[in-house]
Amino acid sequence: MANELCLDILGTSFTIMADEDEAYLQKVLTQYKTAVENTQNISGINDPLNVAVLTGFLLCDEINKITRQSDEESEEVEKRTLKLIASIEHALKISGGNG
């Protein structure tokens, strides 16, 4: 079921429809408003369009950094797992186990 979310931010108001629950939509809106406020505070920019564009850019940057970090962590886990498997296989061969 689609839910409506009324946005009133940076001098612009409109309503969107989304297939997410209301609590989730409110959480996302709160996060965006916080990001906008942070952008305004660190940049000193007051023009709504410029703030919105810069906020979008900074959020994309954050997403990419998190994704890259997650990918690097996944690669490290894979390397450690393969080392562990190799160690287990080696130990089984030494002990005369089947493998």
C-alpha positions as a Markdown table, in Angstrom:
| # | Residue | x | y | z |
|---|---|---|---|---|
| 1 | Met | 0.0 | 0.0 | 0.0 |
| 2 | Ala | 1.4 | 3.4 | -1.0 |
| 3 | Asn | 1.9 | 6.1 | 1.7 |
| 4 | Glu | 1.9 | 9.8 | 1.2 |
| 5 | Leu | 4.7 | 11.9 | 2.6 |
| 6 | Cys | 4.4 | 15.7 | 2.7 |
| 7 | Leu | 7.8 | 17.4 | 2.2 |
| 8 | Asp | 8.4 | 20.9 | 3.2 |
| 9 | Ile | 12.0 | 21.7 | 2.9 |
| 10 | Leu | 14.2 | 24.5 | 1.6 |
| 11 | Gly | 11.2 | 26.6 | 0.8 |
| 12 | Thr | 9.5 | 23.9 | -1.3 |
| 13 | Ser | 6.5 | 21.8 | -0.5 |
| 14 | Phe | 5.1 | 18.8 | -2.2 |
| 15 | Thr | 3.8 | 15.3 | -1.6 |
| 16 | Ile | 5.2 | 12.1 | -2.7 |
| 17 | Met | 3.8 | 8.6 | -2.8 |
| 18 | Ala | 6.0 | 5.6 | -1.8 |
| 19 | Asp | 5.5 | 1.9 | -1.1 |
| 20 | Glu | 7.3 | 2.2 | 2.3 |
| 21 | Asp | 5.7 | 2.5 | 5.7 |
| 22 | Glu | 5.2 | 5.9 | 7.2 |
| 23 | Ala | 7.8 | 5.4 | 10.0 |
| 24 | Tyr | 10.5 | 4.7 | 7.4 |
| 25 | Leu | 9.5 | 7.6 | 5.3 |
| 26 | Gln | 9.7 | 9.9 | 8.3 |
| 27 | Lys | 13.1 | 8.5 | 9.2 |
| 28 | Val | 14.4 | 9.2 | 5.7 |
| 29 | Leu | 12.9 | 12.8 | 5.7 |
| 30 | Thr | 14.5 | 13.5 | 9.1 |
| 31 | Gln | 17.9 | 12.2 | 7.8 |
| 32 | Tyr | 17.6 | 14.4 | 4.7 |
| 33 | Lys | 16.7 | 17.5 | 6.8 |
| 34 | Thr | 19.6 | 16.9 | 9.1 |
| 35 | Ala | 21.9 | 16.5 | 6.0 |
| 36 | Val | 20.6 | 19.8 | 4.6 |
| 37 | Glu | 21.2 | 21.6 | 7.9 |
| 38 | Asn | 24.7 | 20.2 | 8.1 |
| 39 | Thr | 25.4 | 21.3 | 4.5 |
| 40 | Gln | 24.2 | 24.8 | 5.3 |
| 41 | Asn | 26.3 | 24.9 | 8.4 |
| 42 | Ile | 29.5 | 23.7 | 6.9 |
| 43 | Ser | 29.2 | 25.5 | 3.5 |
| 44 | Gly | 27.5 | 28.8 | 4.5 |
| 45 | Ile | 25.4 | 28.5 | 1.4 |
| 46 | Asn | 21.8 | 29.7 | 1.7 |
| 47 | Asp | 20.5 | 29.3 | -1.9 |
| 48 | Pro | 18.0 | 26.4 | -1.7 |
| 49 | Leu | 18.9 | 24.9 | -5.0 |
| 50 | Asn | 22.6 | 25.0 | -4.3 |
| 51 | Val | 22.1 | 23.5 | -0.8 |
| 52 | Ala | 19.9 | 20.7 | -2.3 |
| 53 | Val | 22.5 | 19.9 | -5.0 |
| 54 | Leu | 25.5 | 20.0 | -2.6 |
| 55 | Thr | 23.6 | 17.9 | -0.1 |
| 56 | Gly | 22.8 | 15.3 | -2.7 |
| 57 | Phe | 26.4 | 15.2 | -3.8 |
| 58 | Leu | 27.6 | 14.8 | -0.2 |
| 59 | Leu | 25.1 | 12.0 | 0.5 |
| 60 | Cys | 26.2 | 10.2 | -2.7 |
| 61 | Asp | 29.8 | 10.5 | -1.5 |
| 62 | Glu | 28.9 | 9.1 | 1.8 |
| 63 | Ile | 27.1 | 6.1 | 0.2 |
| 64 | Asn | 30.1 | 5.4 | -2.0 |
| 65 | Lys | 32.5 | 5.5 | 0.9 |
| 66 | Ile | 30.3 | 3.1 | 2.9 |
| 67 | Thr | 29.9 | 0.8 | -0.1 |
| 68 | Arg | 33.7 | 0.8 | -0.7 |
| 69 | Gln | 34.4 | 0.1 | 2.9 |
| 70 | Ser | 31.9 | -2.7 | 2.9 |
| 71 | Asp | 33.5 | -4.2 | -0.2 |
| 72 | Glu | 37.0 | -4.0 | 1.3 |
| 73 | Glu | 35.7 | -5.7 | 4.5 |
| 74 | Ser | 34.1 | -8.5 | 2.4 |
| 75 | Glu | 37.3 | -9.0 | 0.5 |
| 76 | Glu | 39.2 | -9.3 | 3.8 |
| 77 | Val | 36.7 | -11.8 | 5.2 |
| 78 | Glu | 37.0 | -13.9 | 2.0 |
| 79 | Lys | 40.8 | -13.9 | 2.2 |
| 80 | Arg | 40.7 | -15.0 | 5.8 |
| 81 | Thr | 38.2 | -17.7 | 5.0 |
| 82 | Leu | 40.2 | -19.1 | 2.2 |
| 83 | Lys | 43.3 | -19.1 | 4.4 |
| 84 | Leu | 41.4 | -20.9 | 7.1 |
| 85 | Ile | 40.1 | -23.5 | 4.6 |
| 86 | Ala | 43.6 | -24.0 | 3.3 |
| 87 | Ser | 44.9 | -24.5 | 6.9 |
| 88 | Ile | 42.2 | -27.0 | 7.7 |
| 89 | Glu | 42.8 | -28.9 | 4.4 |
| 90 | His | 46.6 | -29.0 | 5.2 |
| 91 | Ala | 45.9 | -30.2 | 8.8 |
| 92 | Leu | 43.6 | -33.0 | 7.5 |
| 93 | Lys | 46.3 | -34.1 | 5.0 |
| 94 | Ile | 48.9 | -34.2 | 7.7 |
| 95 | Ser | 46.7 | -36.2 | 10.1 |
| 96 | Gly | 45.8 | -38.7 | 7.3 |
| 97 | Gly | 42.2 | -37.6 | 7.0 |
| 98 | Asn | 40.3 | -37.8 | 3.8 |
| 99 | Gly | 39.9 | -34.6 | 2.0 |
